[in-house]
């Protein structure tokens, strides 16, 4: 299958000796992955274009109104898995091959997209390429975002040969799409114990990221009495435990997994600790209760240890409830090919964010999930069996054939 050749060419790009991936937006591995996509699309006779925000689009047919769009992303979290994002891109290209092999002729154009900075792994804001296109982040704020080395989004984008001055809402592009379908590795084990290799997304939990700056006083670790310290690491420790407890109490998710410590010396009490809270819940009120609870406990711990606290919401995404008609249509289409399904394939909610979720307020969107037997994601242990990868290609091809066979009304 053409998917296997595509995957073999992509798999080494940005991979570490430990098996994880480090593909950061506009960095060398990301540039190489984008070139992989461009070359593969051109070999298929597709028209490849870069939009004003740096997202890539490969068109089958003449770009214009009434188009169907699919795709995902190629960037990764630090030491991420192979399938989160790239699976959807490779399956989209392979699905075109499969449709052509069937002799299928689309009645309207298809666009295969690669969104930039979906993970927020370099510049901190997830789904940045789709947020910019949808007008859900201020372009000036995006230009000023910086990575750990202090390089701004504008500088990195310019170094990649693109114009950061032109970023922002792209209503003409999004307006040309009648529907967007994203295929993605399942980030959980809902399908693992079933006969289904592919499921359909029902909803995405509301979620967000909050930066918490604990400001204390730098001092000598060996000479400063414990009672005289204003150590910001202590309220951070309380906050980590509070987030865990509150998430458990509310059946939600809350994680503090990233922190920057200043000056970050083994024999120096920090002056500043910046940490990021990632929180997700099944509904907005529960998410608000968790975040507010973490904020209150962090503020109390900061006060108790002579530290100040500032909390900044860096990104928030509301509940996404995918169109019932569209998701049911996909579930029926995919299930029709699977004898053991005996009807539509499963509908799955998720706590993970996606570009499809961002676009859902502007374009009818849907998602396909491909089975992950480990249930692990954002890790080298993320996995999709080869047979299920092929099932993903076939499922996406079936869905696209259904959507592309009807001209825009």
VEXDREN-2710 file (C-alpha; in Angstrom, 1 decimal):
% VEXDREN-2710
k/r/px/py/pz
1/UNK/0.0/0.0/0.0
2/UNK/1.2/3.5/-0.8
3/UNK/0.8/4.4/2.9
4/UNK/3.7/2.2/3.8
5/UNK/6.0/3.9/1.4
6/UNK/4.9/7.3/2.7
7/UNK/5.4/6.3/6.3
8/UNK/8.8/4.8/5.7
9/UNK/10.0/8.1/4.2
10/UNK/8.5/10.2/7.0
11/UNK/9.3/8.0/10.0
12/UNK/13.0/8.9/10.4
13/UNK/12.5/12.7/10.3
14/UNK/13.0/14.3/13.7
15/UNK/13.3/10.9/15.5
16/UNK/15.7/10.7/18.5
17/UNK/17.8/7.7/19.5
18/UNK/15.2/6.9/22.2
19/UNK/12.5/6.6/19.6
20/UNK/10.6/9.8/20.4
21/UNK/10.1/12.7/18.0
22/UNK/11.3/16.3/18.2
23/UNK/9.6/18.2/15.4
24/UNK/9.2/21.8/16.4
25/UNK/7.6/24.4/14.2
26/UNK/10.0/26.1/11.7
27/UNK/13.0/24.1/13.1
28/UNK/15.0/21.8/10.9
29/UNK/13.0/18.6/11.5
30/UNK/9.7/20.4/10.8
31/UNK/11.2/21.9/7.7
32/UNK/12.2/18.5/6.5
33/UNK/8.8/17.0/7.3
34/UNK/7.1/19.9/5.4
35/UNK/9.4/19.1/2.4
36/UNK/8.4/15.4/2.7
37/UNK/4.7/16.5/2.4
38/UNK/5.3/18.9/-0.5
39/UNK/7.3/16.4/-2.5
40/UNK/4.8/13.6/-1.9
41/UNK/1.9/15.9/-2.9
42/UNK/3.7/17.1/-6.1
43/UNK/4.4/13.5/-7.1
44/UNK/0.7/12.9/-7.0
45/UNK/0.0/15.9/-9.2
46/UNK/-1.4/18.0/-6.4
47/UNK/-1.2/21.8/-6.3
48/UNK/0.7/22.7/-3.1
49/UNK/0.2/26.1/-1.6
50/UNK/1.2/27.8/1.7
51/UNK/-1.5/30.0/3.2
52/UNK/-0.8/33.3/4.9
53/UNK/-0.3/31.6/8.3
54/UNK/2.2/29.0/7.1
55/UNK/-0.2/26.1/6.9
56/UNK/0.3/23.9/3.8
57/UNK/-2.5/22.8/1.4
58/UNK/-2.3/20.3/-1.4
59/UNK/-5.2/20.5/-3.8
60/UNK/-6.7/17.7/-5.8
61/UNK/-8.8/19.7/-8.3
62/UNK/-9.0/23.4/-8.8
63/UNK/-9.0/25.3/-5.5
64/UNK/-12.3/27.0/-4.9
65/UNK/-15.7/27.0/-3.2
66/UNK/-17.4/23.8/-2.2
67/UNK/-14.2/22.0/-1.4
68/UNK/-13.8/19.1/1.1
69/UNK/-10.7/19.4/3.3
70/UNK/-8.8/16.8/5.4
71/UNK/-5.4/16.6/7.0
72/UNK/-3.7/17.2/10.4
73/UNK/-0.3/18.3/11.5
74/UNK/3.4/17.2/11.5
75/UNK/4.8/18.9/14.6
76/UNK/5.3/17.1/17.9
77/UNK/5.5/17.6/21.6
78/UNK/8.9/17.0/23.1
79/UNK/9.8/13.4/22.7
80/UNK/6.4/12.7/21.2
81/UNK/5.0/9.7/19.4
82/UNK/5.1/8.9/15.7
83/UNK/1.4/9.0/15.0
84/UNK/-0.1/12.0/16.6
85/UNK/-0.8/14.3/13.6
86/UNK/1.4/12.6/10.9
87/UNK/-1.0/9.6/10.7
88/UNK/-3.7/11.9/9.5
89/UNK/-1.5/13.5/6.9
90/UNK/-0.1/10.3/5.5
91/UNK/-3.5/8.6/5.5
92/UNK/-4.9/11.6/3.5
93/UNK/-2.3/11.3/0.8
94/UNK/-2.7/7.5/0.7
95/UNK/-6.5/7.9/0.5
96/UNK/-6.1/9.9/-2.7
97/UNK/-4.1/7.0/-4.1
98/UNK/-6.8/4.6/-3.1
99/UNK/-9.6/6.7/-4.6
100/UNK/-7.7/7.0/-7.9
101/UNK/-7.1/3.2/-7.8
102/UNK/-10.8/2.7/-7.6
103/UNK/-11.3/5.0/-10.6
104/UNK/-13.0/7.6/-8.5
105/UNK/-13.4/11.0/-10.0
106/UNK/-14.3/13.7/-7.4
107/UNK/-17.2/16.1/-8.2
108/UNK/-15.5/18.9/-6.2
109/UNK/-12.0/19.8/-5.0
110/UNK/-10.2/18.2/-2.1
111/UNK/-7.6/20.0/0.0
112/UNK/-5.1/18.1/2.2
113/UNK/-3.8/20.4/5.0
114/UNK/-0.8/20.5/7.3
115/UNK/-1.4/22.9/10.2
116/UNK/1.6/24.5/11.9
117/UNK/2.2/24.5/15.7
118/UNK/-0.7/22.2/16.6
119/UNK/1.0/21.0/19.7
120/UNK/2.3/24.3/20.9
121/UNK/5.6/22.5/21.5
122/UNK/7.8/25.4/20.5
123/UNK/5.7/28.6/21.0
124/UNK/3.3/27.5/23.7
125/UNK/-0.1/28.0/22.1
126/UNK/-1.7/24.9/20.7
127/UNK/-3.4/24.8/17.3
128/UNK/-1.8/28.1/16.4
129/UNK/-2.1/27.7/12.7
130/UNK/-5.8/26.9/12.8
131/UNK/-6.4/29.6/15.4
132/UNK/-4.8/32.2/13.2
133/UNK/-6.8/31.1/10.2
134/UNK/-10.0/31.1/12.2
135/UNK/-9.3/34.5/13.7
136/UNK/-9.2/33.1/17.2
137/UNK/-5.9/34.7/18.3
138/UNK/-4.6/38.2/17.8
139/UNK/-1.9/38.2/15.1
140/UNK/0.3/40.6/17.0
141/UNK/0.2/38.3/20.0
142/UNK/1.1/35.4/17.8
143/UNK/4.0/37.3/16.3
144/UNK/5.4/38.1/19.7
145/UNK/5.2/34.5/21.1
146/UNK/8.7/33.3/21.9
147/UNK/10.3/29.9/22.3
148/UNK/12.6/28.8/25.2
149/UNK/15.6/30.5/23.5
150/UNK/13.8/33.8/23.1
151/UNK/13.2/33.5/19.3
152/UNK/9.8/35.0/18.4
153/UNK/7.2/33.4/16.1
154/UNK/7.8/36.3/13.7
155/UNK/11.6/35.7/13.6
156/UNK/11.2/32.0/13.1
157/UNK/8.6/32.3/10.4
158/UNK/10.7/34.9/8.6
159/UNK/13.8/32.6/8.8
160/UNK/11.6/29.9/7.2
161/UNK/11.1/32.2/4.2
162/UNK/7.6/33.3/5.1
163/UNK/6.1/36.7/5.8
164/UNK/4.9/37.1/9.5
165/UNK/3.3/40.4/8.6
166/UNK/0.6/38.7/6.7
167/UNK/-0.7/36.3/9.4
168/UNK/-4.2/36.4/10.6
169/UNK/-7.8/35.4/9.8
170/UNK/-8.3/33.7/6.4
171/UNK/-12.0/33.8/5.7
172/UNK/-11.5/33.2/2.0
173/UNK/-9.7/29.9/2.6
174/UNK/-12.1/28.6/5.3
175/UNK/-15.0/29.8/3.3
176/UNK/-14.0/27.6/0.4
177/UNK/-14.4/24.5/2.6
178/UNK/-17.8/22.9/2.9
179/UNK/-16.5/20.3/5.4
180/UNK/-13.2/19.4/7.2
181/UNK/-12.5/15.8/8.3
182/UNK/-9.4/15.0/10.4
183/UNK/-8.1/11.5/10.9
184/UNK/-6.1/11.0/14.1
185/UNK/-4.6/8.3/16.3
186/UNK/-6.9/7.5/19.2
187/UNK/-5.4/9.0/22.4
188/UNK/-6.9/6.4/24.7
189/UNK/-8.1/2.8/24.7
190/UNK/-11.8/3.0/23.9
191/UNK/-11.3/1.0/20.7
192/UNK/-8.7/-1.3/22.0
193/UNK/-11.0/-4.0/23.3
194/UNK/-13.5/-3.8/20.4
195/UNK/-13.6/-5.2/16.8
196/UNK/-13.4/-1.6/15.5
197/UNK/-10.1/-0.3/14.0
198/UNK/-11.8/3.1/13.4
199/UNK/-14.2/5.2/15.4
200/UNK/-15.7/8.7/15.0
201/UNK/-15.4/11.7/17.4
202/UNK/-18.5/12.9/19.2
203/UNK/-17.1/15.8/21.1
204/UNK/-13.9/17.5/22.5
205/UNK/-13.9/18.5/26.2
206/UNK/-13.3/22.2/27.0
207/UNK/-9.7/22.7/27.9
208/UNK/-6.9/25.3/28.3
209/UNK/-3.5/26.2/29.4
210/UNK/-2.7/28.7/32.2
211/UNK/0.8/30.1/33.0
212/UNK/1.4/30.5/36.7
213/UNK/4.3/32.8/37.7
214/UNK/5.5/32.3/41.3
215/UNK/7.9/35.2/42.2
216/UNK/10.0/34.8/45.3
217/UNK/13.5/36.0/46.2
218/UNK/16.8/34.5/45.0
219/UNK/19.2/33.6/47.7
220/UNK/22.0/31.2/48.8
221/UNK/20.9/27.6/49.4
222/UNK/23.6/27.0/51.9
223/UNK/23.4/30.1/54.1
224/UNK/19.8/31.3/54.1
225/UNK/17.8/30.0/57.0
226/UNK/14.7/28.1/56.1
227/UNK/12.5/30.6/58.0
228/UNK/14.0/33.5/56.0
229/UNK/13.3/32.1/52.6
230/UNK/10.8/33.2/49.9
231/UNK/11.1/30.1/47.8
232/UNK/8.7/29.8/44.9
233/UNK/9.2/26.1/44.5
234/UNK/7.2/25.4/47.6
235/UNK/3.9/26.9/46.5
236/UNK/4.4/25.2/43.1
237/UNK/4.7/21.9/44.9
238/UNK/1.4/22.6/46.8
239/UNK/-0.2/23.6/43.5
240/UNK/0.8/20.3/41.8
241/UNK/-0.8/18.3/44.5
242/UNK/-3.9/20.5/44.6
243/UNK/-4.4/20.1/40.8
244/UNK/-4.2/16.4/41.2
245/UNK/-6.7/16.3/44.0
246/UNK/-9.2/18.7/42.3
247/UNK/-9.1/16.8/39.1
248/UNK/-9.8/13.5/40.9
249/UNK/-12.7/15.1/42.8
250/UNK/-14.3/16.5/39.6
251/UNK/-13.5/13.5/37.3
252/UNK/-11.5/16.0/35.2
253/UNK/-7.9/16.2/34.1
254/UNK/-5.3/18.7/35.5
255/UNK/-1.6/18.5/34.9
256/UNK/1.5/20.7/35.7
257/UNK/4.2/19.1/33.6
258/UNK/6.3/22.1/32.4
259/UNK/8.2/24.6/34.5
260/UNK/10.9/27.2/34.0
261/UNK/13.1/27.9/37.0
262/UNK/15.1/31.1/37.4
263/UNK/18.1/31.1/37.9
264/UNK/17.9/27.2/37.9
265/UNK/21.0/26.6/40.0
266/UNK/21.5/23.7/42.4
267/UNK/22.8/25.9/45.1
268/UNK/20.4/28.9/44.6
269/UNK/17.0/29.5/45.9
270/UNK/14.9/30.5/42.8
271/UNK/13.6/34.0/42.2
272/UNK/10.9/32.9/39.8
273/UNK/9.2/29.7/38.8
274/UNK/6.9/29.7/35.8
275/UNK/4.7/26.6/35.5
276/UNK/1.9/25.7/33.1
277/UNK/-1.4/24.2/34.2
278/UNK/-3.1/22.0/31.5
279/UNK/-6.8/21.4/32.6
280/UNK/-9.7/19.6/30.8
281/UNK/-13.2/18.6/31.8
282/UNK/-16.4/17.3/30.3
283/UNK/-18.1/20.6/30.6
284/UNK/-17.3/24.3/31.1
285/UNK/-18.6/24.6/34.6
286/UNK/-16.5/21.7/35.8
287/UNK/-13.4/23.1/34.1
288/UNK/-14.0/26.5/35.7
289/UNK/-14.3/24.9/39.1
290/UNK/-11.1/23.0/38.7
291/UNK/-9.1/25.9/37.4
292/UNK/-10.5/28.3/40.1
293/UNK/-9.8/25.8/42.8
294/UNK/-6.2/25.4/41.6
295/UNK/-5.8/29.1/41.5
296/UNK/-7.1/29.6/45.0
297/UNK/-4.9/27.0/46.5
298/UNK/-1.9/28.3/44.6
299/UNK/-2.6/31.8/45.9
300/UNK/-2.9/30.6/49.5
301/UNK/0.4/28.6/49.2
302/UNK/2.2/31.6/47.7
303/UNK/1.0/33.9/50.4
304/UNK/2.0/31.4/53.1
305/UNK/5.6/31.2/51.7
306/UNK/6.0/35.0/51.0
307/UNK/5.7/34.6/47.3
308/UNK/3.6/36.4/44.8
309/UNK/1.5/34.7/42.1
310/UNK/0.3/35.8/38.7
311/UNK/-2.0/33.5/36.6
312/UNK/-2.4/34.1/32.8
313/UNK/-4.7/32.2/30.5
314/UNK/-2.6/31.4/27.5
315/UNK/-5.2/29.4/25.5
316/UNK/-8.7/28.3/26.1
317/UNK/-11.0/26.1/24.0
318/UNK/-14.7/25.7/24.7
319/UNK/-16.6/22.4/24.4
320/UNK/-16.8/21.2/20.8
321/UNK/-19.9/19.1/19.9
322/UNK/-19.4/17.9/16.4
323/UNK/-22.3/18.1/14.0
324/UNK/-24.5/15.1/14.8
325/UNK/-25.6/14.7/11.2
326/UNK/-22.0/14.7/9.9
327/UNK/-20.6/12.5/12.6
328/UNK/-23.5/10.0/12.2
329/UNK/-22.9/10.0/8.4
330/UNK/-19.2/9.2/8.9
331/UNK/-20.0/6.4/11.5
332/UNK/-22.4/4.8/9.1
333/UNK/-20.1/5.1/6.1
334/UNK/-17.2/3.6/7.9
335/UNK/-19.3/0.9/9.5
336/UNK/-20.8/-0.2/6.2
337/UNK/-17.4/-1.7/5.1
338/UNK/-16.8/-3.6/8.4
339/UNK/-19.0/-6.8/8.6
340/UNK/-18.4/-7.2/12.3
341/UNK/-19.6/-3.6/13.0
342/UNK/-23.2/-4.6/12.3
343/UNK/-24.0/-0.9/12.0
344/UNK/-22.3/2.4/12.7
345/UNK/-18.8/2.4/14.3
346/UNK/-18.5/3.9/17.9
347/UNK/-18.8/7.6/18.7
348/UNK/-16.0/8.7/21.1
349/UNK/-15.6/11.8/23.2
350/UNK/-12.0/13.0/23.9
351/UNK/-10.1/15.4/26.2
352/UNK/-7.5/16.1/23.5
353/UNK/-7.6/19.2/21.5
354/UNK/-7.3/19.2/17.7
355/UNK/-7.3/21.6/14.7
356/UNK/-10.7/20.2/13.8
357/UNK/-12.0/21.5/17.1
358/UNK/-10.8/25.0/16.4
359/UNK/-12.3/25.0/12.9
360/UNK/-15.6/23.6/14.1
361/UNK/-16.9/27.1/14.8
362/UNK/-16.3/28.1/11.1
363/UNK/-16.6/25.0/9.0
364/UNK/-18.6/21.8/9.6
365/UNK/-16.0/19.4/10.9
366/UNK/-15.7/15.7/11.9
367/UNK/-13.0/13.4/13.1
368/UNK/-12.0/9.7/12.6
369/UNK/-9.9/8.0/15.3
370/UNK/-7.7/5.0/14.6
371/UNK/-7.2/2.4/17.3
372/UNK/-4.2/2.7/19.6
373/UNK/-3.6/-0.6/21.5
374/UNK/-1.4/1.0/24.1
375/UNK/-3.8/3.8/24.8
376/UNK/-0.6/6.0/25.2
377/UNK/-0.1/9.2/23.4
378/UNK/2.5/12.1/23.5
379/UNK/5.0/9.3/24.1
380/UNK/7.2/7.0/22.0
381/UNK/4.8/4.2/23.2
382/UNK/2.0/5.6/21.1
383/UNK/1.2/3.0/18.5
384/UNK/-1.0/1.9/15.6
385/UNK/-0.8/-1.6/14.2
386/UNK/0.0/-1.8/10.5
387/UNK/-3.4/-3.4/9.6
388/UNK/-5.1/-0.6/11.5
389/UNK/-3.1/2.1/9.6
390/UNK/-4.4/0.6/6.4
391/UNK/-7.9/0.4/7.8
392/UNK/-7.6/4.2/8.6
393/UNK/-6.7/4.9/4.9
394/UNK/-9.7/2.9/3.7
395/UNK/-12.1/4.5/6.1
396/UNK/-10.9/8.0/5.2
397/UNK/-11.1/7.1/1.5
398/UNK/-14.7/5.9/1.9
399/UNK/-15.6/9.0/3.8
400/UNK/-14.0/11.3/1.2
401/UNK/-15.6/9.4/-1.6
402/UNK/-19.0/10.0/0.0
403/UNK/-18.4/13.7/0.5
404/UNK/-16.7/14.3/-2.8
405/UNK/-19.3/12.6/-4.9
406/UNK/-21.9/15.2/-4.3
407/UNK/-21.5/18.6/-6.0
408/UNK/-22.1/21.7/-3.9
409/UNK/-25.8/22.6/-3.8
END
